[in-house]
């Protein structure tokens, strides 16, 4: 994790690095997900300077993880692609079936 890109959290680098694996175990996710949430929390703090934490960054990050876990954004969700249910092969119409149907009409 590059703390040069996270200037607001730079003074707590050691504390954050020590707790990343602990948070991953607590929330049952991969370390990459925790690091992604730290980047999101930093982005939020940069864009909301009046509300951003001035002290106790570790508490802020832990609370951020709790909220993300509660909302479901801490876990990667698989993409749910639309998939049409296909009938069994024996129920599919063939070209011959279409020809007979046209002749019947």
Kinemage of the C-alpha trace (Angstrom):
@kinemage 1
@onewidth
@group {chain A} dominant
@subgroup {mainchain}
@vectorlist {calphas} color= white
{ca unk a 1} P 0.000 0.000 0.000
{ca unk a 2} L 1.472 3.311 -1.078
{ca unk a 3} L 0.995 5.899 1.658
{ca unk a 4} L 2.530 8.576 -0.561
{ca unk a 5} L -0.867 8.613 -2.282
{ca unk a 6} L -2.619 8.826 1.104
{ca unk a 7} L -1.225 11.974 2.754
{ca unk a 8} L -4.053 12.249 5.294
{ca unk a 9} L -3.237 8.814 6.700
{ca unk a 10} L 0.556 9.054 6.404
{ca unk a 11} L 1.217 9.737 10.083
{ca unk a 12} L -0.659 6.534 11.026
{ca unk a 13} L 1.112 4.328 8.474
{ca unk a 14} L 2.449 1.788 10.976
{ca unk a 15} L -0.862 1.476 12.822
{ca unk a 16} L -2.809 1.007 9.608
{ca unk a 17} L -0.380 -1.548 8.169
{ca unk a 18} L -0.474 -3.535 11.414
{ca unk a 19} L -4.262 -3.624 11.443
{ca unk a 20} L -4.984 -4.410 7.786
{ca unk a 21} L -4.638 -8.185 8.252
{ca unk a 22} L -6.540 -7.996 11.549
{ca unk a 23} L -9.437 -6.167 9.848
{ca unk a 24} L -9.370 -8.690 7.007
{ca unk a 25} L -9.794 -11.496 9.561
{ca unk a 26} L -12.511 -9.655 11.486
{ca unk a 27} L -14.607 -8.948 8.413
{ca unk a 28} L -13.742 -12.183 6.588
{ca unk a 29} L -12.454 -10.568 3.397
{ca unk a 30} L -9.224 -10.420 1.453
{ca unk a 31} L -6.556 -7.867 2.371
{ca unk a 32} L -7.032 -6.241 -1.052
{ca unk a 33} L -10.634 -5.396 -0.122
{ca unk a 34} L -9.496 -3.707 3.096
{ca unk a 35} L -6.878 -1.733 1.163
{ca unk a 36} L -9.521 -0.708 -1.382
{ca unk a 37} L -11.761 0.544 1.403
{ca unk a 38} L -8.861 2.523 2.906
{ca unk a 39} L -8.395 4.228 -0.466
{ca unk a 40} L -12.129 4.996 -0.612
{ca unk a 41} L -12.082 6.375 2.936
{ca unk a 42} L -9.137 8.600 2.040
{ca unk a 43} L -10.934 9.831 -1.060
{ca unk a 44} L -13.988 10.671 1.009
{ca unk a 45} L -11.859 12.535 3.563
{ca unk a 46} L -10.152 14.527 0.782
{ca unk a 47} L -13.488 15.560 -0.688
{ca unk a 48} L -15.046 16.389 2.683
{ca unk a 49} L -12.274 18.279 4.517
{ca unk a 50} L -14.621 19.824 7.109
{ca unk a 51} L -15.954 16.413 8.139
{ca unk a 52} L -12.660 14.526 7.717
{ca unk a 53} L -11.101 13.146 10.889
{ca unk a 54} L -8.291 15.248 12.330
{ca unk a 55} L -7.234 12.644 14.873
{ca unk a 56} L -7.889 9.004 15.695
{ca unk a 57} L -7.587 7.828 12.093
{ca unk a 58} L -7.635 4.151 13.112
{ca unk a 59} L -11.022 4.552 14.774
{ca unk a 60} L -12.311 6.354 11.666
{ca unk a 61} L -11.084 3.548 9.385
{ca unk a 62} L -12.502 0.804 11.584
{ca unk a 63} L -15.887 2.545 11.633
{ca unk a 64} L -15.634 2.950 7.860
{ca unk a 65} L -15.120 -0.823 7.550
{ca unk a 66} L -18.103 -1.506 9.827
{ca unk a 67} L -20.372 0.663 7.714
{ca unk a 68} L -19.042 -0.844 4.466
{ca unk a 69} L -19.626 -4.337 5.855
{ca unk a 70} L -23.147 -3.442 6.974
{ca unk a 71} L -23.998 -1.976 3.574
{ca unk a 72} L -22.444 -4.922 1.749
{ca unk a 73} L -19.840 -2.920 -0.149
{ca unk a 74} L -16.917 -4.536 1.658
{ca unk a 75} L -17.325 -7.811 -0.179
{ca unk a 76} L -16.802 -8.221 -3.881
{ca unk a 77} L -20.022 -9.161 -5.521
{ca unk a 78} L -19.954 -11.434 -8.548
{ca unk a 79} L -21.345 -9.914 -11.694
{ca unk a 80} L -24.798 -11.243 -12.310
{ca unk a 81} L -25.196 -11.475 -16.037
{ca unk a 82} L -28.616 -12.044 -17.504
{ca unk a 83} L -28.972 -15.593 -18.652
{ca unk a 84} L -32.098 -16.799 -20.343
{ca unk a 85} L -33.378 -20.203 -19.378
{ca unk a 86} L -33.075 -22.465 -22.384
{ca unk a 87} L -35.504 -25.322 -22.900
{ca unk a 88} L -34.156 -28.848 -23.224
{ca unk a 89} L -32.790 -29.800 -26.662
{ca unk a 90} L -35.650 -32.194 -27.390
{ca unk a 91} L -38.171 -29.333 -27.007
{ca unk a 92} L -36.395 -26.988 -29.441
{ca unk a 93} L -37.972 -26.573 -32.864
{ca unk a 94} L -35.923 -27.486 -35.899
{ca unk a 95} L -36.080 -26.045 -39.374
{ca unk a 96} L -38.235 -28.986 -40.433
{ca unk a 97} L -40.706 -28.195 -37.623
{ca unk a 98} L -40.971 -24.578 -38.833
{ca unk a 99} L -41.540 -25.720 -42.429
{ca unk a 100} L -44.385 -28.049 -41.396
{ca unk a 101} L -45.913 -25.272 -39.283
{ca unk a 102} L -45.858 -22.846 -42.238
{ca unk a 103} L -47.472 -25.435 -44.504
{ca unk a 104} L -50.197 -26.030 -41.959
{ca unk a 105} L -51.100 -22.350 -41.864
